[in-house]
Amino acid sequence: MASFFITTAIDYVNGLPHLGHAYEKVLADAVARWHRSRGDDVFFLTGVDEHGQKVQQSAQKRGIEPKAFCDEMSGHFRRLCEGLGTSHDRFARTTENSHKRVVRQFLQQLHDAGDIYFEQHEGFYSVRQEQFVTEKDMVDGQWPEIFGEVLSMKEPNYFFRLSKYQDWLRKHAEDHPDWIYPAFRRNEVLGALEKPLGDLCISRPKSRLAWGIPLPFDEDYVTYVWFDALVNYVSFSGWGEPGCRWPADVHTIGKDILVPAHGIYWPIMLRALGIEQPKHFLVHGWWHLRGEKMSKTTGNVIDPLELVDRYGADAFRYYVLREMTVGQDADFSPENFATRYRSDLGNDFGNLVNRAISMIRRYRAGIVPAAAIEPVVKEAISEARNGVAEAMDNFETHRALERIARLTQRGNQFVDERAPWKLAKDPAQTAALDSVLATLAETVRILSILVEPFLPSTAGRIQQQLGMDQRETRFDASTPDGLLAGRAVGEPQPLFPRME
Ligand code: MSP
């Protein structure tokens, strides 16, 4: 059994989750479920990023202790995952002791190896980005908006020797063309490596920021939040225990945190620690609303759980995975959501399932006839299987769902062409009707397997109606055909009911 380890970014808990966070979890979940369906031994890690200045400030504003604030806020992210039906195996919180221990152990190791040094630093500090910036970052003599307030600061701090590993990283990026998906994003990393890398300030004096992990070699300082957060991927993988899941096969992240955090800091940290590199980054784009990035700072957000409450988790998952071309940006539109729900899910998919099951009940007392699957549909099924597999191996959920839609349309067209209600009236057409019904049962069976990564609860409901057992829901079970012959189907249920 192949092992497969996938992560999402861990979300800052200084604000409530929005559709952008929900998308990333659903994307990683679809990939995780796809691998489980292929029989892989999957470990799916998600969670929250709880330290740092933003969290400390938000807690202060509320007048509560940071830990109490994090306990409350991480609950919202946990409930988001439950609402979305994600199948994660572990929900990481960076305030857990086991994580803090690993961060401190890594810092000590880098310090002992001479990769961390202490130096008086004079410069500028961006409060919003929680990092030192230089005059080179100015645009037309002004600090860009994204930095928020910039303070001039003189402060001794600890630095990590990024520069020492620059040449290694360039070579690593060059030697691994499939390291970052989509491929064009690798250029962002290579581009950033064209200029000399400065070393990374990895400490904050406690007098300024108390909410962090204390440095093991100087308790007057806490660890820079990114240095703490990135380590979660290793610390929650069962590090130091038998069966540890590291290295990750896929880190799912948004495009804003590829450079420098994941594309530069993280590989260099691992390299300096002598730890294996993650195999791939899956970098998605941004959800926009009214033409601007959805973001809690601006309040330009859609609450994913509101949509889930109204339409169901599967409808939400379908919309985001179908609408966004993985890697590109997409615009959220409530009208478009409603249309996809009504037309793709209700009129096409739900309708096909309902027709197939209802007709088997009406014309064959609910027993799937033993008959050959009609060749045209058989071919469409096989194309869909291959198309979905190829798309998902490239993380292209939108393409996988297109292939599924094509098979669904073919199924509906087949019903219209063969008109089972006419065949049922003619005793000479008994065998033909058997074959049509067996073909429909087969189409719906395969569809239920193919949609599982995207519409897990719908897939389960269809499989229950078809009387399929657990072993039969895996992708490899999508052959041989005719598996359902002789089985009794259940009561058809409306999968995507009409909305007023
Ligand atoms: N805490 C860091 C990540 C640390 S990972 C070791 C962070 N948190 S975040 O809450 O700001 O973002 C979490 C994830 O949500 C990121 O991958 C980010 O790209 C994603 N999104 C936040 N807003 C988004 C959209 N509007 N659209 C899609 N995803 C975006 O960064």
Residues whose N, C-alpha, C, O or C-beta is under 5 A from the ligand:
A	BS01	MSP	A9 I10 D11 Y12 G20 H21 D49 A229 L230 I253 G254 K255 D256 I257 G285 W286 W287 K293 M294 S295
